Every structure is written in C-alpha cells, then in structure tokens.
Amino acid sequence: MLEVKDLTKTYGDKRAVNHISFTVNRGEIVGFLGPNGAGKTTTMNIITGYLSATSGTVTVDGLEILQEPLKVKKKIGYLPEQPPLYPDMTVKEYLNFMFDLKKVKLPRQEHLQEVCRLVKIQDVYERLIRNLSKGYRQRVGLAQALLGKPDLLILDEPTVGLDPKQIIDMRNLIKALGKDHTVLLSSHILTEVQAVCDRVVVINQGRIVANDTPEHLSSRMSSDHSFWVRIEGPKDQVLKALQTLPQVRKAEITHQVEPKIYDYTIEGYENTDPRRSLFFLLAEKGWPILTLRSTELTLEDIFLQLTEGKGGN
C-alpha cells in the first residue's frame, strides 16, 4: 500500500530525513516512532504531499506522489497533531465544507452519516466546534480524514492531550479502522502503540533504526529469556521441580509474599519457551500459578535503547 524508498529531506546543511526506506502493507497498522526532532513529522508531511522530498520516492497503491499528486492525495486521509478545524463552524458545516474541498464523489448525506457514526460524533453534529471537548475535536479531525474513504490513514499523535478514557476510546476506534484501512500511526504513548500496532518503525536522527513487531524486537534485544512467576506451594519442592524442566537453565526464589506463596525467577535456554511445561507441571502437582510475567523488554525499553544508541539495525 505504502512504499517509502530512499527518502531524503534537507534544510540547508541539516538533513532531517536521511535515506530512509520502509513499507506498510495493505491492512496493517504500523507505529512510526522516534524522539522529538527525529524526522517523523517531516516524513509524514512528505508522504501526504505537504512537503517535497530532496530525493527518494513515496508510492501509495502503486502511484508516485510527485507524478500523480491528486490521485495519491485522494487515497490518503491525514490527521495532523493539530487537527485543521474551524472553531466558528458547526461540525455539520465543517464536514460539509471538507467534503466539498476534497471533491468527494460519494453520496453526501449517506457518507457524512456513516463517518459520524464511525467516529461517534452524531450527538455533537449541530454544535459549534469551539464548544467541543478536546476528545470530540480529535474525533471531528479524524472524521475529516475519513471523508472519501481513503485507503491509507496517516495519524500524527491522535491522542495528544486526551484524558485516559478518551485515549482508550480513540485506541479502540483506531483498531476498528484498521479492519478497513491501512494505518500509519505516530505516537509518544508507547503502551498505545503496543496495544494497537502490528509492527513498529523507529526513526532516530533521520535514519530507520528498527522495523519489526514489538515482540520480535523484544526477543532480539533482550539479553535474557526470563520469567517471573508467583506460585503457591512448598518452596523447596517447587524450586526442585522447576529446576527439572528441560527448558529451564536456572530457577531461584526471589522472595516470600505470604506463607506458602513465593516469587521465583526462571531463566530459559535461548529459543525455548518453558511456560507450557511449567503450567502442566504445576497443575499436576496442585500448585497454583498466581502470576506469570515475562521479563523481556517493553516497547518503552526498546525505544530508549534504540534512540540512545544502544541497539538497532
């Protein structure tokens, strides 16, 4: 759906984007991550046609942005970090204005109703935009991005400034949109990216430093293959049983939580997963697992390592 190839953008002697290449496949939700000044917004502005590249190409559904800009822009819905809203318009007036501006050919009322239902703004359709909450303004901005049923959605910090409930609502909405659209999502909220995205592309100092699923990045960059588990049972017998599992290189007691309840760390051999064997063993013994958690890197850990120069491709 989207192919960015050898893309470069320079401002005087500063190179904001430095020969980056990546693809987003049809139906994917891809997170586009990087620290401030890394080149994310510049790249997104080039993809959407707001900026021209110094060199390189951007292709959307087989169409190159510089050769066929109007056709490409019809395939893209863009929600910038600050939605392009007119506060003195009602939601209805604004969406009708954007419908005309984008020269959408779909049946007007039917399409506007569908978009409003999708982003859940029917109840504020007649209200002035200036009187809406931040969350509703983001939804109206997303509604304009959906006009014309674009194949590709570019979302730049769609949850910035929202409260926790609004963030969850927006996250669920993006996941729902991913069923019918290809999505490139930029966000500083890494838990949101991990919950929503199929894959992440990390840019730092204008270069791509990672392009993979969060799970594969965590596995590749973690120095160990450990689990933390809370088990109810006789500690010495539990520990001895854990040490007999063939996938376990080392097991040890961390500390006592309550009488007969202990925390253990289990380190597996590389390319092994002891969790299933652990479950069947403890079920056979009648020792309940109360908590089990991997100690592999979170997306936040990965991001920090990549952008601080401690890892990456």
Beta strands, then each sheet from edge to edge (+ up, - down):
strand 1: 2-11
strand 2: 14-24
strand 3: 29-33
strand 4: 55-60
strand 5: 63-64
strand 6: 76-79
strand 7: 152-156
strand 8: 182-186
strand 9: 199-204
strand 10: 207-212
strand 11: 226-232
strand 12: 248-258
strand 13: 261-268
strand 14: 289-294
sheet 1: 2+ 1- 4+ 5-
sheet 2: 6+ 7+ 8+ 3+ 9+ 10-
sheet 3: 12+ 13- 11+ 14-
end
